[in-house]
Amino acid sequence: MTAGRDTAGSGAPRADVTLSTDRRLVAAAERLFAERGIDAVSLRAVMAAAGANVASVHYHFGSKDALVRAVIRARGGEISVRRAELLDAAEAGAPSARALAEAFVRPVADAMAAGGGDWVTVVADVITVNHGALRQMTEEFAGQAVRFTELLTRLHPELPPRTVRFRLTQAMTFTFQTLGDRDRLRDILALSGTHLTAEEVLAELLDTVTAILAGPPDR
């Protein structure tokens, strides 16, 4: 998470007045949540950054929790569609840990490439701090979680259900935390003289998630 800016100040980015009020509020909230963390952002700050008033915030969302849920949904649908395509391909043939890793990582990376970097940071923060919005994310992911579970069980029928669930949870957590704060990751790696491009970070992430899902070669 990057250091916060006073987005209501003179140097703040202006709200895109071509967007509807609810979309301006979601866009402003996504940016501020990514910069400061969800709990550090007030509805008043979101309102100021979106160029809206208090009445409009309550009219469209009713509460901050509802606004957080709207931010999560804003890009979650696109990711689910892309992930479903990759899961369809994995189900059509013999499943592999690499195919499942691609289905975890690629949709998130694609969202970032399409301008969703702040959204990924927000989701990573929700996971890290166990924010209340995590339950909503889990519920919305439930259908695809079943598909991942079935595929990983087909790949490793010897694994007990707890191990399957553990690996899938770690794959999701590691994906969002790695992509959600790449700057911090690069800074830590730089301490050991390691410098990775965004493409190299993605490649390493795919390899690591593959290893998480594959498990040790011999048990």
C-alpha positions as CSV (number, residue, x, y, z in Angstrom):
1,M,0.0,0.0,0.0
2,T,1.5,3.3,-1.0
3,A,1.7,6.4,1.2
4,G,-1.5,8.4,1.3
5,R,-2.1,11.6,-0.6
6,D,-4.5,14.4,0.3
7,T,-6.8,13.8,-2.6
8,A,-9.1,16.5,-1.5
9,G,-6.3,19.0,-1.7
10,S,-5.2,21.2,-4.6
11,G,-2.9,18.5,-6.0
12,A,-5.7,15.8,-6.0
13,P,-6.7,14.2,-9.3
14,R,-10.0,15.6,-10.4
15,A,-13.1,13.3,-10.6
16,D,-14.1,12.3,-14.1
17,V,-17.4,14.2,-14.5
18,T,-18.4,12.2,-17.5
19,L,-19.0,9.2,-15.2
20,S,-22.3,8.7,-13.3
21,T,-22.2,9.7,-9.6
22,D,-22.1,6.1,-8.4
23,R,-19.2,5.2,-10.7
24,R,-17.3,8.3,-9.6
25,L,-17.8,7.3,-6.0
26,V,-16.6,3.8,-6.6
27,A,-13.6,5.0,-8.6
28,A,-12.6,7.5,-5.9
29,A,-13.1,4.9,-3.2
30,E,-11.0,2.3,-5.0
31,R,-8.1,4.8,-5.4
32,L,-8.3,6.1,-1.8
33,F,-8.6,2.6,-0.3
34,A,-5.5,1.5,-2.2
35,E,-3.5,4.5,-1.1
36,R,-4.5,4.6,2.6
37,G,-6.2,1.3,3.5
38,I,-10.0,0.9,3.8
39,D,-10.3,1.7,7.5
40,A,-8.3,4.9,7.1
41,V,-10.7,6.4,4.5
42,S,-13.8,8.3,5.5
43,L,-17.0,8.6,3.4
44,R,-16.3,12.4,3.5
45,A,-12.9,11.8,1.8
46,V,-14.5,9.7,-0.9
47,M,-17.2,12.3,-1.4
48,A,-14.6,15.1,-1.8
49,A,-12.5,13.0,-4.2
50,A,-15.5,12.1,-6.3
51,G,-16.9,15.6,-6.4
52,A,-20.1,14.4,-4.8
53,N,-22.1,15.2,-1.7
54,V,-23.0,13.3,1.4
55,A,-26.6,12.8,0.3
56,S,-25.4,11.1,-2.9
57,V,-23.1,8.7,-1.0
58,H,-26.0,7.6,1.2
59,Y,-28.5,7.5,-1.7
60,H,-26.3,5.2,-3.9
61,F,-24.7,3.0,-1.2
62,G,-26.3,3.7,2.2
63,S,-23.1,2.9,4.2
64,K,-19.3,2.6,3.9
65,D,-19.6,-1.2,4.0
66,A,-21.9,-1.1,1.0
67,L,-19.4,1.1,-0.8
68,V,-16.6,-1.3,0.0
69,R,-18.7,-4.2,-1.4
70,A,-19.4,-2.1,-4.6
71,V,-15.7,-1.5,-5.0
72,I,-15.0,-5.3,-4.7
73,R,-17.7,-6.1,-7.3
74,A,-16.6,-3.4,-9.7
75,R,-13.8,-5.5,-11.3
76,G,-14.6,-8.9,-9.7
77,G,-17.0,-9.8,-12.5
78,E,-14.4,-9.3,-15.2
79,I,-12.0,-11.5,-13.4
80,S,-14.6,-14.2,-12.8
81,V,-15.4,-14.3,-16.6
82,R,-11.7,-14.6,-17.5
83,R,-11.1,-17.2,-14.8
84,A,-14.1,-19.2,-16.0
85,E,-12.6,-19.4,-19.5
86,L,-9.3,-20.8,-18.1
87,L,-11.2,-23.3,-15.9
88,D,-13.2,-24.4,-18.9
89,A,-9.9,-25.1,-20.7
90,A,-8.5,-26.9,-17.7
91,E,-11.6,-29.1,-17.4
92,A,-11.6,-30.0,-21.1
93,G,-8.3,-31.9,-20.8
94,A,-6.2,-33.5,-18.1
95,P,-5.9,-30.9,-15.3
96,S,-2.4,-29.7,-14.3
97,A,-1.1,-27.6,-11.5
98,R,0.2,-25.1,-14.0
99,A,-3.2,-24.8,-15.7
100,L,-4.8,-24.1,-12.3
101,A,-2.0,-21.6,-11.4
102,E,-2.8,-19.8,-14.7
103,A,-6.4,-19.7,-13.8
104,F,-5.6,-18.1,-10.4
105,V,-3.0,-15.6,-11.6
106,R,-3.7,-14.6,-15.2
107,P,-7.1,-12.9,-14.6
108,V,-5.7,-10.8,-11.7
109,A,-2.7,-9.8,-13.8
110,D,-5.0,-9.0,-16.8
111,A,-7.1,-6.8,-14.5
112,M,-3.9,-4.9,-13.4
113,A,-2.9,-4.4,-17.0
114,A,-6.3,-3.0,-17.8
115,G,-5.9,-0.3,-15.1
116,G,-7.1,-2.3,-12.1
117,G,-3.9,-2.1,-10.0
118,D,-5.7,-0.2,-7.2
119,W,-8.4,-2.8,-7.1
120,V,-5.9,-5.6,-6.7
121,T,-4.2,-3.6,-3.9
122,V,-7.6,-3.2,-2.1
123,V,-8.4,-6.9,-2.3
124,A,-4.9,-7.7,-1.0
125,D,-5.5,-5.4,1.9
126,V,-8.9,-7.0,2.6
127,I,-7.2,-10.5,2.7
128,T,-4.3,-9.3,4.8
129,V,-6.3,-7.5,7.5
130,N,-9.2,-10.0,7.4
131,H,-11.6,-7.1,6.6
132,G,-15.3,-7.7,6.8
133,A,-15.5,-7.6,3.0
134,L,-13.6,-10.9,2.9
135,R,-16.8,-12.8,3.6
136,Q,-18.4,-11.2,0.5
137,M,-15.4,-12.1,-1.6
138,T,-15.5,-15.7,-0.4
139,E,-19.3,-15.9,-1.2
140,E,-18.8,-14.5,-4.6
141,F,-15.9,-16.8,-5.3
142,A,-17.7,-19.9,-4.0
143,G,-18.8,-21.2,-7.4
144,Q,-15.3,-21.1,-8.9
145,A,-13.8,-22.4,-5.6
146,V,-15.8,-25.5,-6.1
147,R,-14.4,-25.9,-9.6
148,F,-10.8,-25.4,-8.4
149,T,-11.4,-27.9,-5.6
150,E,-12.8,-30.5,-8.1
151,L,-9.9,-30.0,-10.5
152,L,-7.2,-30.1,-7.8
153,T,-8.8,-33.3,-6.4
154,R,-8.8,-34.9,-9.8
155,L,-5.1,-33.9,-10.1
156,H,-4.3,-35.3,-6.6
157,P,-7.0,-37.8,-5.6
158,E,-4.8,-38.9,-2.7
159,L,-5.0,-35.5,-0.9
160,P,-7.4,-35.1,2.0
161,P,-9.9,-32.3,1.6
162,R,-8.2,-30.1,4.2
163,T,-4.9,-30.2,2.1
164,V,-6.8,-29.3,-1.1
165,R,-8.5,-26.3,0.7
166,F,-5.2,-25.2,2.3
167,R,-3.4,-25.1,-1.0
168,L,-6.2,-23.3,-2.8
169,T,-6.4,-20.7,0.0
170,Q,-2.6,-20.1,-0.1
171,A,-2.7,-19.8,-3.9
172,M,-5.3,-17.1,-3.7
173,T,-3.7,-15.2,-0.8
174,F,-0.2,-15.3,-2.3
175,T,-1.5,-14.2,-5.7
176,F,-3.2,-11.0,-4.4
177,Q,-0.5,-10.2,-1.9
178,T,2.2,-10.4,-4.5
179,L,0.5,-8.5,-7.2
180,G,-1.2,-6.1,-4.8
181,D,2.1,-4.6,-3.5
182,R,4.7,-5.2,-6.1
183,D,6.6,-2.1,-5.1
184,R,7.2,-3.4,-1.6
185,L,8.2,-6.8,-3.0
186,R,10.7,-5.2,-5.3
187,D,12.2,-3.1,-2.5
188,I,12.6,-6.2,-0.3
189,L,14.2,-8.1,-3.1
190,A,16.5,-5.2,-3.9
191,L,18.1,-5.5,-0.5
192,S,19.6,-8.8,-1.7
193,G,20.6,-7.2,-5.0
194,T,17.7,-8.9,-6.9
195,H,15.8,-6.6,-9.4
196,L,12.8,-8.0,-11.2
197,T,10.7,-6.5,-13.9
198,A,6.9,-6.7,-13.8
199,E,7.1,-9.6,-16.3
200,E,9.6,-11.4,-14.2
201,V,7.5,-11.0,-11.0
202,L,4.6,-12.5,-12.9
203,A,6.7,-15.4,-14.1
204,E,8.0,-16.1,-10.6
205,L,4.5,-15.9,-9.2
206,L,3.1,-18.4,-11.7
207,D,6.0,-20.8,-10.9
208,T,5.4,-20.4,-7.1
209,V,1.6,-20.9,-7.3
210,T,2.2,-23.9,-9.5
211,A,4.5,-25.3,-6.8
212,I,1.9,-24.6,-4.1
213,L,-0.8,-26.5,-6.0
214,A,1.5,-29.3,-7.1
215,G,2.9,-29.9,-3.6
216,P,6.1,-31.9,-2.9
217,P,7.1,-34.5,-5.6
218,D,7.2,-37.3,-3.1
219,R,5.1,-37.6,0.0
